Amino acid sequence: MCGQAQAWGQEGHAVVAEIAQHRLNKDAYEAIERLLRTHLKLEEPATVSLASVASWADNYRSAHKETSNWHFVDIPLASKPGDASAGATAYDPARDCKDNASFGTCLMKALPAQEKILADLTKSDEERWMALAFVIHLVGDLSQPLHCVERMDGTQGDQGGNALTVTFNVYRPKPDGSTYRDLTTFHAVWDSSLILFKYYDWGNVASDIETDIIPNLPPLPAAEQTPEKWLAECHERAEDAYRALPKGTVIKSDNPHAVILDQAYFDQFSPVAVEQLALGGLHLAAVLNETLATDK
C-alpha cells in the first residue's frame, strides 16, 4: 500500500524536532550544525534548527516516489470499531515490510538505512545531510499511530485511515471555547486536527510538552529504546484509535457518508496525540545522540 498522508503535518514534525533539539549532546549538536552549514553554504556557524528541515522528507517524496513507503508500516488492525475486547497485532516484517520496486520499503527498514548513512564518515556531507533530514522525519512518523496500521477487509484496505472520511464539530478548550469544524480523513485527524483544535501554534505545543508532559512521563529504560518497541507502542495507540470509532464504521467512506467524531473522541485522544509527539521527540534525541556520538 502507498499513499499515506504526511504524518503529523508540518506542525507535529516541528514539535518532535524541537523537543529533540533541546536534548542533543555536544557531539550531535556540532555534527548537525556542520552538516546544516555545509548544505546551506554558510560561512558563519549555522544556528541548529531541526524543525526547519523536519518536513523536508515529505516534500522530497513528491518527486521521489521510491521513498513513498518509507513513511509507514502496514501492521494489520486486530480490533474493530466499537470492539473493546480485541487485542493488538504484532509486527511481522515478512508481512508488514515488503519491498516495493516503485515505492520502496517500509519505515522499519528505511530508518536504520538512513541512520547508517548519517553515521558513515566516508559519505559526503550532502549524503549525510539528506540522511539527517530523513532520520528527523522518519522518527516522527514512527510516533504517529496511523502510520503504524492498516485496517483491512478482505483485499480492501483503508490506507491508514486515508480512505475514511470523517466530520466533527467540537469546541476548543476553555478559555477559548470556539467551535472547531472540519470535513477531513481519519488519518488527517491524527496528523493535525487532534492538535490544532487545541493549539494555534506548534511552538505552544512544544512548550506545553516540555512543562506539562515530559516531566510526568515514566522513566524510559535504555534497553527498551528501540524502534521495534516504539513501533509496538505506536500500533497499540492505533488500535485504541480505531476501537473508539462508532461501531460498524466502514473501511471507506466519502463526503456524503462521513463518519461523525464527537467531542468525546477529541477529549480522549488529543492528550494521546500530544504524548506521542513528546515521545517522538525523546526518541529522536536518543537516535541522533547515539548515531553521531563519534562524529569528528
C-alpha positions in Angstrom: 0.0 0.0 0.0 1.2 3.5 -0.7 -0.3 7.0 -0.5 -0.3 7.6 3.3 -0.7 11.3 4.1 2.1 13.3 5.8 2.5 12.2 9.4 1.7 14.9 11.9 1.6 17.6 9.3 4.3 20.2 9.4 3.3 21.4 12.9 3.7 18.0 14.5 7.0 17.2 12.9 8.3 20.6 14.0 7.3 19.8 17.6 9.1 16.4 17.5 12.2 18.1 16.1 12.2 21.0 18.6 11.9 18.6 21.6 14.8 16.6 20.3 17.0 19.7 19.7 16.7 20.6 23.4 18.3 17.2 24.2 21.2 17.0 21.8 24.6 16.3 23.3 27.7 18.2 22.2 28.9 15.8 19.5 25.5 15.6 17.9 24.9 19.3 18.0 28.2 20.1 16.5 27.9 17.5 13.8 24.4 18.7 12.8 25.5 22.3 12.8 28.3 21.5 10.4 26.1 19.5 8.1 23.5 22.2 8.0 26.1 24.9 7.4 27.6 22.9 4.6 24.3 22.2 3.0 23.2 25.8 3.2 26.7 27.0 2.1 27.1 29.3 5.0 30.4 30.8 6.1 29.4 31.5 9.7 28.2 28.8 12.1 24.6 27.9 11.4 22.0 28.0 14.1 20.8 24.5 14.5 17.1 24.2 13.8 15.9 20.7 13.4 12.3 21.9 13.0 13.3 23.8 9.8 14.1 20.5 8.0 11.6 18.3 9.8 9.1 18.1 6.8 11.8 18.0 4.1 11.2 14.3 3.5 7.6 14.8 2.6 8.5 17.4 0.0 11.2 15.1 -1.3 8.7 12.3 -1.7 6.6 14.3 -4.1 9.3 13.9 -6.8 10.8 10.7 -5.5 8.1 8.1 -5.3 10.6 5.4 -4.5 10.6 6.8 -0.9 6.8 6.8 -0.5 6.6 3.6 1.6 9.5 4.7 3.9 7.0 6.7 6.0 4.8 4.0 7.4 4.4 0.3 8.4 1.2 -1.6 7.5 0.5 -3.7 10.6 -3.0 -5.1 10.2 -5.6 -3.9 12.7 -6.8 -6.5 15.1 -9.8 -4.7 16.6 -13.0 -3.5 15.0 -14.6 -0.1 15.7 -16.6 -0.3 18.9 -15.0 -3.6 19.9 -13.3 -3.0 23.2 -12.2 -6.7 23.7 -9.8 -7.2 20.8 -6.0 -7.1 21.3 -3.3 -5.8 19.0 -1.5 -7.4 16.1 2.3 -7.9 16.4 4.7 -6.6 13.8 5.7 -9.3 11.2 8.5 -8.0 8.9 7.7 -10.5 6.2 4.1 -9.4 6.1 4.3 -5.8 7.0 7.5 -4.5 5.5 7.7 -5.9 1.9 9.9 -4.1 -0.6 8.1 -2.4 -3.5 10.0 -1.7 -6.7 8.2 1.5 -7.3 7.5 2.9 -3.8 10.3 1.5 -1.7 10.4 -0.4 1.6 8.7 0.4 4.9 9.8 2.7 7.7 11.4 -0.1 9.7 14.0 -0.7 7.0 14.3 2.8 5.8 15.1 4.3 9.2 18.1 2.2 10.1 19.4 2.5 6.5 19.4 6.3 6.8 20.9 6.1 10.3 23.8 4.1 8.8 24.4 6.7 6.1 24.3 9.5 8.7 26.9 7.7 10.9 29.2 6.9 7.9 32.1 9.4 7.9 33.1 8.2 4.4 29.9 9.6 2.9 29.7 13.1 1.5 28.3 15.9 3.7 25.4 16.2 1.3 24.6 12.5 1.6 24.8 12.7 5.3 22.6 15.9 5.4 19.9 14.1 3.4 20.1 11.1 5.8 19.8 13.5 8.8 16.7 15.1 7.3 15.2 11.6 6.7 16.0 10.4 10.3 14.4 13.5 11.8 11.3 12.9 9.8 11.0 9.2 10.0 11.4 9.0 13.8 8.5 11.4 13.9 6.5 9.2 11.6 7.2 6.3 13.9 5.2 8.1 16.7 2.1 8.8 14.6 -0.3 6.0 15.3 -2.0 5.9 11.9 1.4 5.4 10.3 1.7 2.1 12.2 -1.6 0.4 11.0 -3.7 -0.7 8.1 -7.3 -1.7 8.5 -8.2 -4.5 6.1 -11.5 -6.0 4.9 -10.6 -8.9 2.6 -8.3 -7.4 0.0 -9.5 -3.8 0.7 -7.5 -1.5 2.9 -8.1 1.9 4.3 -4.6 3.3 3.7 -4.0 4.1 7.3 -7.3 5.9 7.6 -6.9 8.0 4.4 -9.9 6.3 2.8 -12.2 7.1 5.7 -13.8 10.5 5.6 -14.9 11.9 8.9 -16.5 15.1 10.2 -16.7 16.8 13.5 -18.0 19.9 15.2 -16.1 20.3 18.5 -15.3 23.1 20.9 -11.8 24.3 21.7 -10.8 24.1 25.4 -11.6 27.0 27.6 -11.0 29.9 27.9 -11.3 29.9 24.1 -14.4 27.8 23.7 -14.7 28.5 19.9 -16.1 25.9 17.5 -13.7 23.8 15.5 -15.2 22.2 12.4 -13.8 20.1 9.6 -14.5 17.5 6.9 -11.4 15.5 6.5 -9.9 12.0 6.7 -9.4 9.9 9.8 -5.7 9.9 9.0 -5.6 13.7 8.9 -7.4 13.9 12.2 -4.4 12.2 13.8 -1.9 14.2 11.6 -3.2 17.6 12.6 -6.8 18.0 13.9 -6.3 16.5 17.4 -3.5 19.0 17.9 -4.8 22.1 16.0 -8.3 22.1 17.6 -6.5 22.9 20.9 -3.4 24.8 19.7 -2.9 27.6 17.1 0.9 27.4 17.1 3.3 24.5 17.2 5.6 26.4 19.5 2.9 26.4 22.1 2.6 22.6 21.7 6.3 22.1 22.3 6.3 24.5 25.3 3.4 22.7 27.0 5.0 19.3 26.3 8.2 20.5 28.0 6.5 21.8 31.1 3.5 19.5 31.5 4.1 16.2 29.7 7.7 15.2 29.7 8.3 15.8 33.4 5.4 13.4 34.2 6.4 10.6 31.8 7.7 7.4 33.4 11.4 6.7 33.0 12.4 5.2 29.7 14.7 2.2 30.3 17.6 2.3 27.8 17.0 -1.4 26.9 13.5 -0.6 25.7 14.6 2.4 23.5 14.4 0.6 20.2 12.4 1.2 17.0 10.7 -2.1 17.5 9.5 -1.1 20.9 8.4 2.3 19.6 6.5 0.6 16.8 4.7 -1.7 19.1 3.6 1.2 21.3 2.6 3.2 18.2 0.4 0.4 16.9 -1.2 -0.1 20.3 -2.3 3.6 20.1 -3.6 3.0 16.6 -5.7 0.0 17.9 -7.2 2.3 20.6 -7.9 5.0 18.0 -9.9 2.6 15.8 -11.8 0.9 18.7 -13.2 4.3 19.7 -14.8 4.9 16.3 -18.6 4.3 16.1 -19.4 0.6 16.0 -19.9 -0.6 12.4 -17.7 2.1 10.8 -16.9 1.0 7.3 -13.5 0.7 5.7 -14.1 3.5 3.3 -16.5 6.5 3.2 -16.9 9.6 1.0 -18.0 13.1 2.0 -21.8 12.4 1.9 -21.3 9.5 4.2 -18.7 10.9 6.6 -18.3 9.2 10.0 -19.0 11.6 12.8 -16.4 12.1 15.5 -17.8 13.6 18.6 -16.4 15.8 21.4 -15.7 12.7 23.5 -13.3 11.4 20.8 -11.3 14.6 20.8 -11.2 14.8 24.6 -10.0 11.3 24.8 -7.3 11.3 22.1 -6.0 14.9 22.0 -3.8 14.1 25.1 -2.7 10.8 23.4 -1.6 12.7 20.3 0.3 15.2 22.3 2.0 12.5 24.4 3.0 10.7 21.2 4.7 13.9 20.0 6.6 14.1 23.3 7.8 10.5 22.9 8.7 11.1 19.3 11.0 14.0 20.4 12.6 11.9 23.1 13.2 9.0 20.7 14.7 11.3 18.1 17.1 12.8 20.6 18.2 9.3 21.6 18.7 8.3 17.9 20.7 11.4 17.0 22.9 11.3 20.1 23.8 7.7 19.5 24.2 7.9 15.8 26.5 11.0 16.0 28.3 10.0 19.2 31.7 9.6 17.5 31.3 12.2 14.8 34.5 14.2 14.3 
